[in-house]
Amino acid sequence: MFLTNEELCVCDLGALLNMSKSAVSHKLKDLRLANLVDYRKEGRIAFYFLSNNHVKKILKEGFAHFSKPYHLETP
């Protein structure tokens, strides 16, 4: 799961997600406005990370929930 334990630049996120840098930047802006991610700058490069431990916990629990097999119950 990206950004849970590391910070990544737009280039790296684009490569991992198979998206253009422009598309990644646009999505990251939305996530920043929602206070889900934050960033730090190193020269001209911005490195993005999840904004706090609460966001990390919610994402980890969500991914754990969706990774469980889904079984339809029959009456």
PDB file as gemmi writes it, atoms N, CA and C in Angstrom:
CRYST1    1.000    1.000    1.000  90.00  90.00  90.00 P 1                      
ATOM      1  N   MET A   1       0.859  -1.163   0.000  1.00  0.00           N  
ATOM      2  CA  MET A   1       0.000   0.000   0.000  1.00  0.00           C  
ATOM      3  C   MET A   1       0.907   1.227   0.000  1.00  0.00           C  
ATOM      4  N   PHE A   2       0.737   2.069  -0.977  1.00  0.00           N  
ATOM      5  CA  PHE A   2       1.610   3.226  -1.139  1.00  0.00           C  
ATOM      6  C   PHE A   2       1.388   4.256  -0.042  1.00  0.00           C  
ATOM      7  N   LEU A   3       2.446   4.868   0.380  1.00  0.00           N  
ATOM      8  CA  LEU A   3       2.466   5.983   1.327  1.00  0.00           C  
ATOM      9  C   LEU A   3       2.167   5.598   2.773  1.00  0.00           C  
ATOM     10  N   THR A   4       1.963   4.338   3.090  1.00  0.00           N  
ATOM     11  CA  THR A   4       1.659   4.004   4.471  1.00  0.00           C  
ATOM     12  C   THR A   4       2.901   4.060   5.350  1.00  0.00           C  
ATOM     13  N   ASN A   5       4.040   3.669   4.827  1.00  0.00           N  
ATOM     14  CA  ASN A   5       5.257   3.667   5.628  1.00  0.00           C  
ATOM     15  C   ASN A   5       6.392   4.432   4.965  1.00  0.00           C  
ATOM     16  N   GLU A   6       6.081   5.180   3.944  1.00  0.00           N  
ATOM     17  CA  GLU A   6       7.127   5.880   3.215  1.00  0.00           C  
ATOM     18  C   GLU A   6       6.563   7.139   2.585  1.00  0.00           C  
ATOM     19  N   GLU A   7       7.445   7.921   2.038  1.00  0.00           N  
ATOM     20  CA  GLU A   7       7.019   9.084   1.266  1.00  0.00           C  
ATOM     21  C   GLU A   7       7.537   8.892  -0.150  1.00  0.00           C  
ATOM     22  N   LEU A   8       6.751   9.345  -1.107  1.00  0.00           N  
ATOM     23  CA  LEU A   8       7.094   9.158  -2.512  1.00  0.00           C  
ATOM     24  C   LEU A   8       6.888  10.455  -3.275  1.00  0.00           C  
ATOM     25  N   CYS A   9       7.694  10.642  -4.307  1.00  0.00           N  
ATOM     26  CA  CYS A   9       7.521  11.812  -5.164  1.00  0.00           C  
ATOM     27  C   CYS A   9       6.496  11.484  -6.255  1.00  0.00           C  
ATOM     28  N   VAL A  10       6.054  12.506  -6.956  1.00  0.00           N  
ATOM     29  CA  VAL A  10       5.050  12.336  -8.014  1.00  0.00           C  
ATOM     30  C   VAL A  10       5.552  11.356  -9.077  1.00  0.00           C  
ATOM     31  N   CYS A  11       6.821  11.454  -9.437  1.00  0.00           N  
ATOM     32  CA  CYS A  11       7.383  10.550 -10.461  1.00  0.00           C  
ATOM     33  C   CYS A  11       7.254   9.094 -10.039  1.00  0.00           C  
ATOM     34  N   ASP A  12       7.622   8.801  -8.781  1.00  0.00           N  
ATOM     35  CA  ASP A  12       7.551   7.417  -8.291  1.00  0.00           C  
ATOM     36  C   ASP A  12       6.108   6.933  -8.200  1.00  0.00           C  
ATOM     37  N   LEU A  13       5.221   7.784  -7.717  1.00  0.00           N  
ATOM     38  CA  LEU A  13       3.812   7.399  -7.646  1.00  0.00           C  
ATOM     39  C   LEU A  13       3.240   7.140  -9.037  1.00  0.00           C  
ATOM     40  N   GLY A  14       3.599   7.990  -9.994  1.00  0.00           N  
ATOM     41  CA  GLY A  14       3.139   7.798 -11.368  1.00  0.00           C  
ATOM     42  C   GLY A  14       3.586   6.468 -11.934  1.00  0.00           C  
ATOM     43  N   ALA A  15       4.847   6.113 -11.676  1.00  0.00           N  
ATOM     44  CA  ALA A  15       5.376   4.835 -12.172  1.00  0.00           C  
ATOM     45  C   ALA A  15       4.667   3.659 -11.506  1.00  0.00           C  
ATOM     46  N   LEU A  16       4.446   3.740 -10.209  1.00  0.00           N  
ATOM     47  CA  LEU A  16       3.778   2.648  -9.493  1.00  0.00           C  
ATOM     48  C   LEU A  16       2.327   2.481  -9.907  1.00  0.00           C  
ATOM     49  N   LEU A  17       1.666   3.591 -10.201  1.00  0.00           N  
ATOM     50  CA  LEU A  17       0.242   3.556 -10.533  1.00  0.00           C  
ATOM     51  C   LEU A  17      -0.036   3.550 -12.032  1.00  0.00           C  
ATOM     52  N   ASN A  18       1.036   3.605 -12.824  1.00  0.00           N  
ATOM     53  CA  ASN A  18       0.917   3.657 -14.281  1.00  0.00           C  
ATOM     54  C   ASN A  18       0.041   4.842 -14.709  1.00  0.00           C  
ATOM     55  N   MET A  19       0.354   6.010 -14.123  1.00  0.00           N  
ATOM     56  CA  MET A  19      -0.383   7.241 -14.419  1.00  0.00           C  
ATOM     57  C   MET A  19       0.615   8.323 -14.800  1.00  0.00           C  
ATOM     58  N   SER A  20       0.158   9.330 -15.502  1.00  0.00           N  
ATOM     59  CA  SER A  20       1.020  10.457 -15.848  1.00  0.00           C  
ATOM     60  C   SER A  20       1.299  11.296 -14.598  1.00  0.00           C  
ATOM     61  N   LYS A  21       2.398  12.029 -14.634  1.00  0.00           N  
ATOM     62  CA  LYS A  21       2.727  12.909 -13.511  1.00  0.00           C  
ATOM     63  C   LYS A  21       1.624  13.946 -13.302  1.00  0.00           C  
ATOM     64  N   SER A  22       1.068  14.428 -14.391  1.00  0.00           N  
ATOM     65  CA  SER A  22      -0.003  15.417 -14.311  1.00  0.00           C  
ATOM     66  C   SER A  22      -1.228  14.855 -13.591  1.00  0.00           C  
ATOM     67  N   ALA A  23      -1.622  13.636 -13.945  1.00  0.00           N  
ATOM     68  CA  ALA A  23      -2.788  13.006 -13.316  1.00  0.00           C  
ATOM     69  C   ALA A  23      -2.534  12.758 -11.833  1.00  0.00           C  
ATOM     70  N   VAL A  24      -1.340  12.296 -11.496  1.00  0.00           N  
ATOM     71  CA  VAL A  24      -0.991  12.047 -10.094  1.00  0.00           C  
ATOM     72  C   VAL A  24      -1.014  13.354  -9.310  1.00  0.00           C  
ATOM     73  N   SER A  25      -0.434  14.403  -9.870  1.00  0.00           N  
ATOM     74  CA  SER A  25      -0.412  15.703  -9.197  1.00  0.00           C  
ATOM     75  C   SER A  25      -1.826  16.205  -8.921  1.00  0.00           C  
ATOM     76  N   HIS A  26      -2.709  16.025  -9.889  1.00  0.00           N  
ATOM     77  CA  HIS A  26      -4.097  16.467  -9.731  1.00  0.00           C  
ATOM     78  C   HIS A  26      -4.775  15.709  -8.587  1.00  0.00           C  
ATOM     79  N   LYS A  27      -4.594  14.402  -8.545  1.00  0.00           N  
ATOM     80  CA  LYS A  27      -5.199  13.593  -7.479  1.00  0.00           C  
ATOM     81  C   LYS A  27      -4.599  13.940  -6.123  1.00  0.00           C  
ATOM     82  N   LEU A  28      -3.277  14.169  -6.083  1.00  0.00           N  
ATOM     83  CA  LEU A  28      -2.633  14.522  -4.823  1.00  0.00           C  
ATOM     84  C   LEU A  28      -3.133  15.860  -4.293  1.00  0.00           C  
ATOM     85  N   LYS A  29      -3.427  16.779  -5.194  1.00  0.00           N  
ATOM     86  CA  LYS A  29      -3.979  18.066  -4.769  1.00  0.00           C  
ATOM     87  C   LYS A  29      -5.313  17.858  -4.065  1.00  0.00           C  
ATOM     88  N   ASP A  30      -6.166  17.006  -4.637  1.00  0.00           N  
ATOM     89  CA  ASP A  30      -7.453  16.697  -4.010  1.00  0.00           C  
ATOM     90  C   ASP A  30      -7.256  16.061  -2.633  1.00  0.00           C  
ATOM     91  N   LEU A  31      -6.294  15.144  -2.540  1.00  0.00           N  
ATOM     92  CA  LEU A  31      -6.013  14.477  -1.262  1.00  0.00           C  
ATOM     93  C   LEU A  31      -5.450  15.456  -0.232  1.00  0.00           C  
ATOM     94  N   ARG A  32      -4.631  16.412  -0.684  1.00  0.00           N  
ATOM     95  CA  ARG A  32      -4.105  17.451   0.217  1.00  0.00           C  
ATOM     96  C   ARG A  32      -5.234  18.324   0.744  1.00  0.00           C  
ATOM     97  N   LEU A  33      -6.145  18.724  -0.136  1.00  0.00           N  
ATOM     98  CA  LEU A  33      -7.269  19.561   0.267  1.00  0.00           C  
ATOM     99  C   LEU A  33      -8.182  18.839   1.265  1.00  0.00           C  
ATOM    100  N   ALA A  34      -8.209  17.519   1.191  1.00  0.00           N  
ATOM    101  CA  ALA A  34      -9.008  16.719   2.121  1.00  0.00           C  
ATOM    102  C   ALA A  34      -8.213  16.366   3.384  1.00  0.00           C  
ATOM    103  N   ASN A  35      -6.983  16.891   3.482  1.00  0.00           N  
ATOM    104  CA  ASN A  35      -6.091  16.630   4.624  1.00  0.00           C  
ATOM    105  C   ASN A  35      -5.761  15.152   4.804  1.00  0.00           C  
ATOM    106  N   LEU A  36      -5.706  14.411   3.697  1.00  0.00           N  
ATOM    107  CA  LEU A  36      -5.345  12.997   3.763  1.00  0.00           C  
ATOM    108  C   LEU A  36      -3.853  12.775   3.514  1.00  0.00           C  
ATOM    109  N   VAL A  37      -3.241  13.642   2.721  1.00  0.00           N  
ATOM    110  CA  VAL A  37      -1.798  13.573   2.494  1.00  0.00           C  
ATOM    111  C   VAL A  37      -1.185  14.942   2.768  1.00  0.00           C  
ATOM    112  N   ASP A  38       0.093  14.909   3.028  1.00  0.00           N  
ATOM    113  CA  ASP A  38       0.872  16.126   3.199  1.00  0.00           C  
ATOM    114  C   ASP A  38       2.147  15.938   2.396  1.00  0.00           C  
ATOM    115  N   TYR A  39       2.986  16.946   2.341  1.00  0.00           N  
ATOM    116  CA  TYR A  39       4.220  16.821   1.570  1.00  0.00           C  
ATOM    117  C   TYR A  39       5.322  17.668   2.184  1.00  0.00           C  
ATOM    118  N   ARG A  40       6.527  17.336   1.799  1.00  0.00           N  
ATOM    119  CA  ARG A  40       7.687  18.148   2.138  1.00  0.00           C  
ATOM    120  C   ARG A  40       8.468  18.341   0.851  1.00  0.00           C  
ATOM    121  N   LYS A  41       9.146  19.455   0.746  1.00  0.00           N  
ATOM    122  CA  LYS A  41       9.905  19.740  -0.472  1.00  0.00           C  
ATOM    123  C   LYS A  41      11.390  19.586  -0.213  1.00  0.00           C  
ATOM    124  N   GLU A  42      12.047  19.031  -1.193  1.00  0.00           N  
ATOM    125  CA  GLU A  42      13.497  18.912  -1.219  1.00  0.00           C  
ATOM    126  C   GLU A  42      13.926  19.516  -2.545  1.00  0.00           C  
ATOM    127  N   GLY A  43      14.331  20.763  -2.511  1.00  0.00           N  
ATOM    128  CA  GLY A  43      14.601  21.464  -3.759  1.00  0.00           C  
ATOM    129  C   GLY A  43      13.300  21.660  -4.513  1.00  0.00           C  
ATOM    130  N   ARG A  44      13.254  21.177  -5.758  1.00  0.00           N  
ATOM    131  CA  ARG A  44      12.038  21.300  -6.569  1.00  0.00           C  
ATOM    132  C   ARG A  44      11.142  20.069  -6.485  1.00  0.00           C  
ATOM    133  N   ILE A  45      11.572  19.059  -5.744  1.00  0.00           N  
ATOM    134  CA  ILE A  45      10.816  17.806  -5.673  1.00  0.00           C  
ATOM    135  C   ILE A  45       9.997  17.761  -4.384  1.00  0.00           C  
ATOM    136  N   ALA A  46       8.718  17.436  -4.523  1.00  0.00           N  
ATOM    137  CA  ALA A  46       7.832  17.278  -3.373  1.00  0.00           C  
ATOM    138  C   ALA A  46       7.668  15.788  -3.081  1.00  0.00           C  
ATOM    139  N   PHE A  47       7.821  15.428  -1.822  1.00  0.00           N  
ATOM    140  CA  PHE A  47       7.630  14.054  -1.382  1.00  0.00           C  
ATOM    141  C   PHE A  47       6.348  13.993  -0.565  1.00  0.00           C  
ATOM    142  N   TYR A  48       5.451  13.100  -0.951  1.00  0.00           N  
ATOM    143  CA  TYR A  48       4.131  12.999  -0.340  1.00  0.00           C  
ATOM    144  C   TYR A  48       4.073  11.837   0.642  1.00  0.00           C  
ATOM    145  N   PHE A  49       3.266  12.028   1.681  1.00  0.00           N  
ATOM    146  CA  PHE A  49       3.081  11.008   2.711  1.00  0.00           C  
ATOM    147  C   PHE A  49       1.687  11.181   3.313  1.00  0.00           C  
ATOM    148  N   LEU A  50       1.193  10.134   3.963  1.00  0.00           N  
ATOM    149  CA  LEU A  50      -0.107  10.231   4.627  1.00  0.00           C  
ATOM    150  C   LEU A  50      -0.003  11.227   5.764  1.00  0.00           C  
ATOM    151  N   SER A  51      -1.049  12.018   5.954  1.00  0.00           N  
ATOM    152  CA  SER A  51      -0.975  13.168   6.848  1.00  0.00           C  
ATOM    153  C   SER A  51      -0.834  12.821   8.326  1.00  0.00           C  
ATOM    154  N   ASN A  52      -1.382  11.690   8.761  1.00  0.00           N  
ATOM    155  CA  ASN A  52      -1.243  11.344  10.177  1.00  0.00           C  
ATOM    156  C   ASN A  52      -1.532   9.862  10.402  1.00  0.00           C  
ATOM    157  N   ASN A  53      -1.312   9.408  11.622  1.00  0.00           N  
ATOM    158  CA  ASN A  53      -1.500   7.985  11.941  1.00  0.00           C  
ATOM    159  C   ASN A  53      -2.957   7.557  11.865  1.00  0.00           C  
ATOM    160  N   HIS A  54      -3.872   8.471  12.106  1.00  0.00           N  
ATOM    161  CA  HIS A  54      -5.295   8.135  12.017  1.00  0.00           C  
ATOM    162  C   HIS A  54      -5.654   7.746  10.578  1.00  0.00           C  
ATOM    163  N   VAL A  55      -5.163   8.507   9.614  1.00  0.00           N  
ATOM    164  CA  VAL A  55      -5.408   8.202   8.201  1.00  0.00           C  
ATOM    165  C   VAL A  55      -4.779   6.854   7.853  1.00  0.00           C  
ATOM    166  N   LYS A  56      -3.559   6.609   8.332  1.00  0.00           N  
ATOM    167  CA  LYS A  56      -2.895   5.321   8.075  1.00  0.00           C  
ATOM    168  C   LYS A  56      -3.725   4.162   8.614  1.00  0.00           C  
ATOM    169  N   LYS A  57      -4.235   4.319   9.837  1.00  0.00           N  
ATOM    170  CA  LYS A  57      -5.016   3.250  10.464  1.00  0.00           C  
ATOM    171  C   LYS A  57      -6.288   2.969   9.676  1.00  0.00           C  
ATOM    172  N   ILE A  58      -6.981   4.002   9.262  1.00  0.00           N  
ATOM    173  CA  ILE A  58      -8.222   3.824   8.492  1.00  0.00           C  
ATOM    174  C   ILE A  58      -7.937   3.094   7.180  1.00  0.00           C  
ATOM    175  N   LEU A  59      -6.877   3.498   6.479  1.00  0.00           N  
ATOM    176  CA  LEU A  59      -6.544   2.840   5.211  1.00  0.00           C  
ATOM    177  C   LEU A  59      -6.155   1.381   5.416  1.00  0.00           C  
ATOM    178  N   LYS A  60      -5.340   1.105   6.426  1.00  0.00           N  
ATOM    179  CA  LYS A  60      -4.931  -0.283   6.687  1.00  0.00           C  
ATOM    180  C   LYS A  60      -6.140  -1.153   7.011  1.00  0.00           C  
ATOM    181  N   GLU A  61      -7.051  -0.630   7.827  1.00  0.00           N  
ATOM    182  CA  GLU A  61      -8.247  -1.400   8.170  1.00  0.00           C  
ATOM    183  C   GLU A  61      -9.140  -1.598   6.947  1.00  0.00           C  
ATOM    184  N   GLY A  62      -9.243  -0.577   6.109  1.00  0.00           N  
ATOM    185  CA  GLY A  62     -10.044  -0.699   4.895  1.00  0.00           C  
ATOM    186  C   GLY A  62      -9.481  -1.743   3.944  1.00  0.00           C  
ATOM    187  N   PHE A  63      -8.162  -1.718   3.731  1.00  0.00           N  
ATOM    188  CA  PHE A  63      -7.548  -2.711   2.847  1.00  0.00           C  
ATOM    189  C   PHE A  63      -7.654  -4.112   3.439  1.00  0.00           C  
ATOM    190  N   ALA A  64      -7.531  -4.237   4.758  1.00  0.00           N  
ATOM    191  CA  ALA A  64      -7.675  -5.553   5.393  1.00  0.00           C  
ATOM    192  C   ALA A  64      -9.093  -6.074   5.192  1.00  0.00           C  
ATOM    193  N   HIS A  65     -10.071  -5.201   5.311  1.00  0.00           N  
ATOM    194  CA  HIS A  65     -11.465  -5.596   5.129  1.00  0.00           C  
ATOM    195  C   HIS A  65     -11.710  -6.102   3.710  1.00  0.00           C  
ATOM    196  N   PHE A  66     -11.191  -5.386   2.714  1.00  0.00           N  
ATOM    197  CA  PHE A  66     -11.440  -5.764   1.324  1.00  0.00           C  
ATOM    198  C   PHE A  66     -10.582  -6.922   0.849  1.00  0.00           C  
ATOM    199  N   SER A  67      -9.560  -7.280   1.616  1.00  0.00           N  
ATOM    200  CA  SER A  67      -8.723  -8.413   1.202  1.00  0.00           C  
ATOM    201  C   SER A  67      -9.295  -9.740   1.683  1.00  0.00           C  
ATOM    202  N   LYS A  68     -10.300  -9.680   2.564  1.00  0.00           N  
ATOM    203  CA  LYS A  68     -10.934 -10.909   3.047  1.00  0.00           C  
ATOM    204  C   LYS A  68     -11.867 -11.454   1.973  1.00  0.00           C  
ATOM    205  N   PRO A  69     -11.955 -12.785   1.860  1.00  0.00           N  
ATOM    206  CA  PRO A  69     -12.869 -13.353   0.870  1.00  0.00           C  
ATOM    207  C   PRO A  69     -14.317 -13.002   1.202  1.00  0.00           C  
ATOM    208  N   TYR A  70     -15.064 -12.762   0.197  1.00  0.00           N  
ATOM    209  CA  TYR A  70     -16.473 -12.412   0.355  1.00  0.00           C  
ATOM    210  C   TYR A  70     -17.315 -13.636   0.041  1.00  0.00           C  
ATOM    211  N   HIS A  71     -18.170 -14.026   0.958  1.00  0.00           N  
ATOM    212  CA  HIS A  71     -19.033 -15.188   0.760  1.00  0.00           C  
ATOM    213  C   HIS A  71     -20.480 -14.742   0.847  1.00  0.00           C  
ATOM    214  N   LEU A  72     -21.227 -15.115  -0.162  1.00  0.00           N  
ATOM    215  CA  LEU A  72     -22.664 -14.832  -0.135  1.00  0.00           C  
ATOM    216  C   LEU A  72     -23.338 -15.850   0.767  1.00  0.00           C  
ATOM    217  N   GLU A  73     -24.187 -15.355   1.613  1.00  0.00           N  
ATOM    218  CA  GLU A  73     -24.930 -16.264   2.487  1.00  0.00           C  
ATOM    219  C   GLU A  73     -26.257 -16.582   1.830  1.00  0.00           C  
ATOM    220  N   THR A  74     -26.617 -17.822   1.846  1.00  0.00           N  
ATOM    221  CA  THR A  74     -27.916 -18.221   1.297  1.00  0.00           C  
ATOM    222  C   THR A  74     -28.858 -18.514   2.443  1.00  0.00           C  
ATOM    223  N   PRO A  75     -30.093 -18.048   2.320  1.00  0.00           N  
ATOM    224  CA  PRO A  75     -31.058 -18.271   3.426  1.00  0.00           C  
ATOM    225  C   PRO A  75     -31.480 -19.701   3.556  1.00  0.00           C  
TER     226      PRO A  75                                                      
END                                                                             
